[in-house]
Amino acid sequence: MGTILPPSGGGTGMKSLGLALFFVIFSATSAWADSVFEVTQLLLGINPANTPIVGWKVQVPGLFNPNPYVSNHIFFGTGTTVVPQITCVAPCSANDTLTFNFVVSGLNIGIFNGISTQTVNFSGDLNLDVRPFKLQNAARTHLVDISGTLMGCLDPDCNIPLSLSIDLVGNASLNFRVNPSGEVTFISALFVVPEPSSMALVATGCVLIFRRVRAQSRRAEG
């Protein structure tokens, strides 16, 4: 997970240059004021034992990040608050259905402004709803619906608003424990939504495998 670096120190001239570059990069189009940018790829980890609690990485094709060290559409950030909800009420047994729902807030991303990294803080919640599963299958990866609209600003006076729209389906790897009394305690989680091209490759591979198996079955029957 990436850590957002605060703007570096330096002379007033360097700061002014960085701010000027920042506004040139992100005010090149008048569409900014009314645009909501779609997130297409996401990696988010939750660990209450760490500080910050949340670290995440998002891909936003509509935004350009002139950072020479990462892809121009990849942004790293953190989050400060997580509210987990667990549906299974103790005592929970192997055949019980379990769901985890998380509400994440206090999210931000870092955008390189040509001199340093500008932190953009968002209001709004990100909802991560893990689809129901049997407790006996707890070791598996589960599908998760991820949604939310995050609203932020690229300048102190909010003359250049920035909103992110997230509506994705991904995979959730959950780490929790069930004590002898059947109480479920959340420990950590990792949520992954691969880029669309990766999903297309997986789908294509599945189709090819299915065709090969079907052809082999037909030859065996013949």
C-alpha positions as CSV (number, residue, x, y, z in Angstrom):
1,M,0.0,0.0,0.0
2,G,1.2,3.5,-0.8
3,T,1.7,6.2,1.7
4,I,0.9,9.8,0.8
5,L,3.8,12.0,1.2
6,P,3.2,15.6,2.4
7,P,4.3,18.5,0.2
8,S,8.0,18.9,0.6
9,G,9.5,22.1,2.0
10,G,11.4,24.6,0.1
11,G,11.4,28.2,-1.0
12,T,8.3,30.2,-1.9
13,G,9.3,30.2,-5.5
14,M,9.4,26.4,-5.7
15,K,6.0,26.1,-4.0
16,S,4.5,28.7,-6.4
17,L,5.9,26.8,-9.3
18,G,4.5,23.6,-8.0
19,L,1.1,25.1,-7.5
20,A,1.1,26.7,-10.9
21,L,1.9,23.3,-12.5
22,F,-0.8,21.7,-10.5
23,F,-3.4,24.1,-11.8
24,V,-2.2,23.9,-15.4
25,I,-2.4,20.1,-15.3
26,F,-5.8,19.9,-13.7
27,S,-7.6,22.9,-15.1
28,A,-6.9,22.3,-18.8
29,T,-10.5,21.5,-19.5
30,S,-13.7,23.2,-18.4
31,A,-15.3,19.8,-17.9
32,W,-13.6,19.4,-14.6
33,A,-16.2,21.4,-12.7
34,D,-19.0,19.0,-13.6
35,S,-17.2,15.7,-14.0
36,V,-17.3,12.6,-11.9
37,F,-14.4,10.3,-12.7
38,E,-14.9,6.6,-12.7
39,V,-12.5,4.2,-10.9
40,T,-11.8,1.1,-12.9
41,Q,-9.3,-0.8,-10.8
42,L,-8.9,-0.9,-7.0
43,L,-6.7,-2.5,-4.3
44,L,-7.7,-1.8,-0.7
45,G,-6.4,-3.2,2.5
46,I,-8.0,-2.9,6.0
47,N,-6.0,-3.6,9.1
48,P,-7.2,-2.0,12.4
49,A,-3.9,-2.8,14.0
50,N,-2.0,-0.5,11.6
51,T,-1.8,3.3,11.2
52,P,-3.4,4.3,8.9
53,I,-6.1,1.7,9.1
54,V,-6.7,1.7,5.3
55,G,-4.3,1.8,2.4
56,W,-5.6,1.8,-1.2
57,K,-4.6,2.2,-4.8
58,V,-7.0,3.1,-7.6
59,Q,-6.8,3.5,-11.3
60,V,-8.8,6.4,-12.8
61,P,-8.4,6.6,-16.6
62,G,-9.9,10.0,-16.7
63,L,-7.3,11.6,-14.4
64,F,-3.7,12.2,-15.3
65,N,-1.1,11.9,-12.6
66,P,2.3,13.3,-13.8
67,N,4.3,11.1,-11.4
68,P,7.4,9.7,-13.1
69,Y,7.5,6.7,-10.7
70,V,4.0,5.2,-11.3
71,S,1.5,4.8,-14.1
72,N,-0.1,8.1,-15.1
73,H,-3.5,6.9,-14.1
74,I,-2.7,5.2,-10.8
75,F,-3.2,6.9,-7.4
76,F,-2.2,5.9,-3.9
77,G,-3.9,6.9,-0.7
78,T,-5.1,6.1,2.8
79,G,-8.3,6.1,4.9
80,T,-8.9,6.8,8.6
81,T,-12.2,5.2,9.6
82,V,-13.7,1.7,9.0
83,V,-17.0,0.5,10.4
84,P,-17.3,-3.3,10.0
85,Q,-20.7,-5.1,10.4
86,I,-21.0,-8.8,10.7
87,T,-24.3,-10.5,10.2
88,C,-23.6,-13.7,12.1
89,V,-24.7,-13.4,15.7
90,A,-23.0,-15.7,18.3
91,P,-23.0,-18.6,18.5
92,C,-22.0,-19.0,14.9
93,S,-21.4,-22.5,13.6
94,A,-20.0,-24.0,10.4
95,N,-23.3,-24.1,8.5
96,D,-24.3,-20.5,9.3
97,T,-24.4,-17.8,6.6
98,L,-22.0,-15.0,7.2
99,T,-21.5,-11.6,5.6
100,F,-19.1,-8.7,6.2
101,N,-20.0,-5.1,5.3
102,F,-17.5,-2.3,5.7
103,V,-18.1,1.4,5.5
104,V,-14.8,3.3,4.8
105,S,-14.4,7.0,5.2
106,G,-11.6,9.6,5.5
107,L,-10.1,8.5,2.2
108,N,-7.6,10.5,0.2
109,I,-5.3,10.1,-2.8
110,G,-2.0,11.8,-3.7
111,I,-1.5,13.6,-6.9
112,F,2.0,14.7,-8.0
113,N,2.0,18.4,-8.9
114,G,5.4,18.5,-10.6
115,I,7.2,19.4,-7.4
116,S,5.7,17.3,-4.6
117,T,2.7,15.2,-3.9
118,Q,-0.6,17.0,-3.2
119,T,-3.0,15.2,-0.9
120,V,-6.7,15.3,-2.0
121,N,-9.1,14.5,0.9
122,F,-12.5,13.1,0.1
123,S,-15.9,13.3,1.9
124,G,-18.4,10.5,1.4
125,D,-18.3,6.8,2.2
126,L,-17.0,3.8,0.4
127,N,-19.2,0.7,0.9
128,L,-17.7,-2.8,0.7
129,D,-20.4,-5.5,0.9
130,V,-19.1,-9.0,0.9
131,R,-21.7,-11.4,-0.5
132,P,-23.0,-14.1,1.9
133,F,-21.0,-17.3,2.4
134,K,-21.1,-20.3,4.7
135,L,-18.8,-20.0,7.7
136,Q,-17.2,-23.4,6.7
137,N,-15.9,-21.7,3.6
138,A,-14.2,-19.0,5.5
139,A,-10.7,-19.7,3.9
140,R,-11.9,-18.9,0.4
141,T,-12.0,-15.6,-1.5
142,H,-15.4,-14.1,-1.7
143,L,-17.1,-11.7,-4.1
144,V,-17.6,-8.2,-2.9
145,D,-19.7,-5.3,-4.2
146,I,-17.8,-2.0,-3.9
147,S,-19.6,1.3,-4.3
148,G,-19.6,5.0,-3.4
149,T,-19.1,8.5,-4.5
150,L,-16.2,10.4,-3.0
151,M,-16.1,14.2,-3.2
152,G,-13.0,16.3,-2.9
153,C,-11.3,19.5,-4.1
154,L,-8.0,20.2,-5.9
155,D,-7.6,23.6,-4.3
156,P,-8.3,25.1,-0.9
157,D,-11.2,27.2,-2.2
158,C,-12.7,24.2,-4.0
159,N,-12.7,26.0,-7.3
160,I,-11.7,22.7,-8.9
161,P,-13.9,19.9,-7.5
162,L,-12.9,16.3,-7.9
163,S,-15.3,13.4,-7.5
164,L,-14.7,9.7,-7.8
165,S,-17.4,7.3,-8.7
166,I,-16.9,3.6,-7.7
167,D,-19.2,0.8,-8.7
168,L,-17.2,-2.4,-8.9
169,V,-17.3,-6.1,-8.2
170,G,-14.1,-7.6,-6.8
171,N,-12.6,-10.3,-4.6
172,A,-12.4,-10.1,-0.8
173,S,-9.8,-12.0,1.3
174,L,-11.0,-11.9,4.9
175,N,-9.0,-12.6,8.0
176,F,-11.1,-13.3,11.1
177,R,-11.5,-15.7,13.9
178,V,-14.3,-17.5,15.7
179,N,-13.8,-18.1,19.4
180,P,-15.2,-21.2,21.3
181,S,-18.4,-19.2,22.1
182,G,-19.1,-18.7,18.4
183,E,-18.2,-14.9,18.4
184,V,-16.7,-13.6,15.1
185,T,-13.9,-11.1,15.4
186,F,-12.6,-9.2,12.3
187,I,-8.8,-9.0,12.0
188,S,-8.0,-7.7,8.5
189,A,-9.2,-7.8,4.9
190,L,-7.9,-7.3,1.4
191,F,-10.1,-6.2,-1.6
192,V,-9.0,-6.5,-5.2
193,V,-10.6,-5.4,-8.4
194,P,-8.3,-6.1,-11.3
195,E,-8.1,-3.9,-14.4
196,P,-10.8,-4.7,-17.1
197,S,-8.2,-6.1,-19.5
198,S,-7.2,-8.7,-16.9
199,M,-10.8,-9.7,-16.4
200,A,-11.1,-10.1,-20.2
201,L,-8.1,-12.3,-20.4
202,V,-9.5,-14.5,-17.6
203,A,-12.8,-14.8,-19.4
204,T,-11.1,-15.6,-22.7
205,G,-9.0,-18.3,-21.0
206,C,-12.1,-19.9,-19.4
207,V,-13.9,-20.0,-22.8
208,L,-10.9,-21.6,-24.5
209,I,-10.6,-24.2,-21.7
210,F,-14.4,-25.0,-21.9
211,R,-14.1,-25.4,-25.7
212,R,-11.1,-27.8,-25.3
213,V,-12.8,-29.9,-22.7
214,R,-16.0,-30.1,-24.8
215,A,-14.0,-31.1,-27.9
216,Q,-12.2,-33.8,-26.0
217,S,-15.5,-35.1,-24.6
218,R,-17.0,-35.3,-28.1
219,R,-13.9,-37.2,-29.4
220,A,-14.2,-39.7,-26.5
221,E,-17.9,-40.2,-27.2
222,G,-17.2,-40.8,-30.9
